[in-house]
């Protein structure tokens, strides 16, 4: 979605987002934000494939807009952040997103990550433990043991597979194939996360097994993690149950 299309989709709202790009680490990073000098900033990190516009509906939620500034970022390789150029290492993604967030000055910053955005925000909290006030994991793929081999991913990496696979799905494949190893490297770093976290997980998620939520329970301090299961709900919580995410944001902030 172009900035013009997003602005048109949000036309008539009392609060209109602004759009920006920065160049950092040799990459271009694109984002949408509301800058109303609120005390707290909520940062949305999308899954794979995806773009910031996955959270478009949240930019129309009056209860959020009344209380918080919102920031949604195109992760590297997607949307308008160097589309087609993947960044397969979570540490690199962490640094790139942090560089965007540093453009803003807020007392409290909360990260919301959906699907592969989950391990991204975990890595950000590991790499910059003093920067964030809380984490909302939404159907996060964070347990390396839950990352199973999928035969078609190797085929996508072939020359023929690369030709016929749409760009966003090719980029997604490039970051999902090494994900198990990336998550394994993060295992000793979970102890760095000291902030309160909420995990929202659908019990009928066919893309990210619900056991990932139990992994979070084991890795995070018991008095600072809240696991919220949604019975009969699939992977697409930001669109089907946005109120669960909004409630978690208010509970943490």
Secondary structure, 3 states (H helix, E strand, C coil): CCHHHHHHHCCCCCCCCEEEEEEECCEEEEEEECCCCCCEEEEEECCCCCCHHHHHHHHHCHHHHHHEEEEEECCCCCCCCCCCCCCCCHHHHHHHHHHHHCCCCCCEEEEEEECHHHHHHHHHHHHCCCCCCEEEEECCCCCHHHCCCCHHHHHHCCHHHHHHCCHHHHHHHHHHCCHHHHHHHHHHHHHHCCCEEEEEEECCCCCCCCHHHHHHHHHCCHHHEEEEEECCCCCCHHHHCHHHHHHHHHHHC
